[in-house]
Amino acid sequence: MNISERHEIILNKLKESGKVNVQELSEELSVSEVTIRKDLRLLEDKNLLFRTHGGATRSNPYTSDRPVSEKAKVQAREKEAIAREAVKLIGDNDSIILASGTTVAALANVIQPANRLNVITSSLDVSLQLSGHDNVEITQLGGQLRPSSNSVVGPYAEQFLDNITCGILFLGVDGIDLDYGLTTTNLLEATLNQKFINIAQYTVALADHTKFGKRGFGRICTIDSVQHIITDSGTPDSVIQNLEKKGIRVTVADV
């Protein structure tokens, strides 16, 4: 089989399923994985696909930073449904971390604690939404303000967490790739989220269906670093099954 024939098969597979895997192509076409990677690079140079970790996709898997006011309008119903499921995990007298992101802000909007709740957050929007509750004690982290997310990042926020342990972390993400892991568009935010994961006993990622198969600039963690993912019914069954095979609890919110 020559290179043109291989490329035609690769592009046809991309057209059928939207993505291809290096190992699977290597076995099917009886060539080395090195050869397949060269093929994918050549096809990417022609703008016919986007290479990813371990394969390639038809659509651009990389997500860009956008203002929080713009992101809040995207998949708003899905985010509200995810928030309604997430709030069920919060118990009486809990200590929780609410990271940044519009889905996490949607969760803050539906929190109505009957008893005392301790909240640590990097998000100004979350603090403002919860400030009207007398029984919510808010610890707002300080540091460098990111205007695009209305949240803080940097060493001051990270150092504050050195002597803290917490129950549940609710984490917002810009992308979830089953091979690469969870990502965000900002490296400093990714580093702060890593710190959150280290001090939390249980990590819950909140991600609507559009986040799967996407990647941001900053890698937060591998997929097995989270215990629970809450998503919406637009997420493909195959993705959910793969997550569950990895031992991750998945809750699908009805929209």
Summary of the structure (lengths in Angstrom):
residues: 255
radius of gyration: 20.1
end to end distance: 47.8
largest distance: 70.9
contacts: 838
relative contact order: 0.12
helix: 42%
strand: 27%
